[in-house]
Amino acid sequence: MTASDKAFTGSIPQIYDQLMVPLIFEPYAQDLAQRTTARRPRDVLETAAGTGVVTRALHAGLPPDVRITATDLSEPMLMLAKTHFAEGNRMTWQQADALALPFADASFDAVVCQFGVMFFPDRLKGYAEARRVLRPGGRFIFNVWDRIEHNAFPQVVHETLQQLFPDNPPQFFTRTPHGYYDIGRIKADLTAAGFIDIEIETVTHRSRAASSHEPATAFCQGTPMRGEIEARGTPGLAAVTQAVAEALERQFGRGPIEGRIQALVISAA
């Protein structure tokens, strides 16, 4: 992972929230929220909350007396997440690094993280922090994307970018979002951080969009991939987005399109 992989700045949070969230994140947010709710926690910490899709699912599914603390490294993402909630609710918002959580030991019954650990520069440290703030018997519940070959839209986007920039192709997708899928490695990392009773499940959904332009814009302009594209200059962000849209249309057809998405869902005590 590079420093630019964490750059959710400029217009990226808005595009991410408007397009990426319904495209690929919502079904997995519901899944994490249901798994968390089933454990009947009293205090829940969310790390890497992004624009709050899991936060909203937790808020809707958990009893009103459960305290939810949502954190993210990116202040712009967290500020956008807050706009989805009315003033005076039970939420606590805090900008925080998942590798150095500003909370006391044994403060939470559950730590939840949606598609965030792939961005941790030191996963063992991030896992150790999650373990530190969990109470005895608490669970760390998170997910990661499976390999890119099992995720239809990102694969087409990635392959198109390899063709557009053959001398210096962007590698953001395979390096970070789809770069941490080995079950053996995940278990080993969690075990090294002190976790036990590790459960890993493969969960598949369908990603749907009104047209090929929606995922093209989402992936090219609503993720840190945007920085890689812009750094390469010609043909430029708009032209690259159009080329990706055309590639998606060739693969999935005109009008509404859909494709497979697949992730690993992990729970550890």
N, C-alpha and C positions, 0 to 999 in steps of 0.2 A: 504494500500500500504506500502511496505517496501522500504528501501534505495536501495536494490539490484534491484528493479523493474525499476530503472532509469539507470542501468549500461549498456549503449550501448558502450562497450569498446572492445579492442582487435580486433578479426576478425569479430565481430558482425556487424559493419557497412557495410562491404563489402558483407557479406552473405545476410543481410537485403536488400541491394540495388539490388543485383543480383537476388534474389529469392522471397523475401517477396513483394517487390514493384509490380512486374507483377502479382503475385499470388492473392493479395487481395486489394492493394492500388490504382492502376491506375484508375479503373472506378470511384471511389469516388473522386479522385483528379480532374478528368475531371468535375465531377458534381459540386464540390465546385468552381472551376474556372469559370464555366458557370454562376453560381449564382452570383458570384462576378462581372464578366464582365457585366452582365445585369444591374447592378447598376451604371455603368459608373463612377467609382471612379477616383480620381486624385492621391491619395496616398494610398498604400495598405501595411499593416503590416501583415506578416505571423509569427506566433509563433509556436514552436515545429515543425520546418520545416523538421527535419530529414534529409534524403539524397536528398530532394528537388523534390519529385514527384509533389507536388502541385505547388511549385515554377516554375517548367518547364511549367506546364499547364497555370499558370497565365501569364508567360512571353510570351507564344505563343498566348494567347487569348486577352490580353489587348493591347490597342494602345501603340505605342512606346513612347509617351510622359507621360505615367503613371509611377510613381515611385514606385518601389517594394522594400521593406525592409524585408529580410528573417532572422529570428533569431532562435536559438535553444540553449538549456541549454548545450548540448553535443558538444564540439568543434570538436571531431573526425567525428561526423555525419555531421556537417556543412562544414567541410573541404572537405568531400567527395561530398557533394552537389555542392560545387563550381566547381568541376572538370567537371560538365556537361555544364558549360557555358564558352564562349569565354571571353578573357580579354577585358576590356573596354566597357562592356555592361552597361545597366542602373541599374543593380542590386546593392543593398547595402546589405552587409553581416555583421552580428554582433552577437557574442555570447551573449546571454541574458537569464535571468530568467523571465519567463512569469508572475511570482508573484511579480517582481520588475523591471518593464520595464524602461530602461534608455532613455525614450522619454518624451517630454513635453506634457502637457495636450492638447487635441484637435489637435493632429498632423496628424490623418489619417481618411480617409473616410470609410475604411473597415479594420477589423481585421479578419484574416482567420486562422483557426487552424484545422488540420486534425488529428483525433484520438490522440489528445494530452491531453485534459482536464482530462482524466481518470488518468493521471500520476501526476496531480497537487496535492501536499500534502495538499493544502488549496484551494479548488475550489472557494469559495467566494472571497478570495483575488485575485485569478487569474482573475475571472470575473470582479471584481472591477477595476483591472488594465486595462483590455480591454476596459471597459467603460470610464475610465479616459482619455485614449489616443484617443478616438473616437471624431470626430467633431459632432456637433448637426446634427441629421438625419442620422448619420453613422450606419453601421450594423456590428454586431459580427456574423460571419458565421462559423459554425464548425460542426463536426460530432463525433459520438461515436458509438462503436459497440453495437449491440443489444445483448440480452442474448445469451449465448454460444449454447443453444439448437437450435438456428436459424442459426448457422454457422457450416457447416458440417465438414470441415477439423479440425478446432480447437477442436470441440467436441470429435472426435475420438482420437486426440492427448491427450487431457486431460484425457479421460477415460483410455487410455492405460497407462499413467503415474500413474494413481491411482492404477492400477493392478500391475505395476512393483515395486512400493514403497508403499505397503499397510500400513506399520507402520508409514510412514511420507511422504504422497503424496504431490508433488508440487502443489501449488494452484495459481500460477501466473496468469493463464488465467482467472479464475473466480474471482480472487481478484482484478485485475487491468484492463486489456483490455476489459473484458466482465463483469465488476463489477459495471458499472454506466449506467444503461439502463432504470431506472424508470422515465417515462415521468413526473409524478407529482413532483418527487424530482428535476429533472432538471429545471422545470419551477419555482419551489419554490426557488432554488438556484439563478437563474438568476434574479428573482424578488427581492430577498434580496440584490443583488448587484446593483440594480437600473435600470435594463433593463425592457422594456415594449414591447408590440407588438411581443410576442414570438410565433414563428411558428416552429412546429416540424413535420417532415415527415419521414415515414418509407420507406427506399430505399433498394431494393433487387437486387443483381446481381448474376452472376455465376462465381465461381473461377475455373480456369483450369490449369492443369499441364501436362507435358509430361509423367510423371510417378509418382508413389507414393513416390519415393525417394526425389523428389523436395520439396513437402510440409513438409515431415519428416525432412529434413535438414533445411528448412527455419524456422520452428517453434522450433525445438530443439536446433539449433545452431545459428540462426540469430535473436534471441530475448533474453531478460534477463532470460527467462526460462533456458537457458544454464547454468547460474550460479547455479540455484537450482539443476539441474541434476548433475553437477560436484561436488557440495558440498556433495552429497549423496554417492559418491564413486561407489562401485560395483552396477551394471555391467559396468558402464562407459558410456561416451557420445556416442561413436561409436556404442556400443551394444544397447543402448536405441534408438538411431536414427534408427537403423535397425529394431528393434521391432516395432517402430511406423510406419515405411514404410510397414512392413508386415501387420499390422493392417489396414492401409489405403487401401492396395491392396485387403485384404479380403472384405472390405466394398464397394470399388468402382471399383474393377477389375484391371487387368493388362493393361499396356500401358497407353495412355492418360486417365486422370480422370478429373471429374468435380464435383462440389458440390455447394450448396447454400451459399451465404454470405449475411448478412443483417445488416444494420446500421440505426441509426437515424440521420437525418440532421436537424440542428437547425439554425434559424436565429432570431436575436433579435435586437431591436433598442435601 
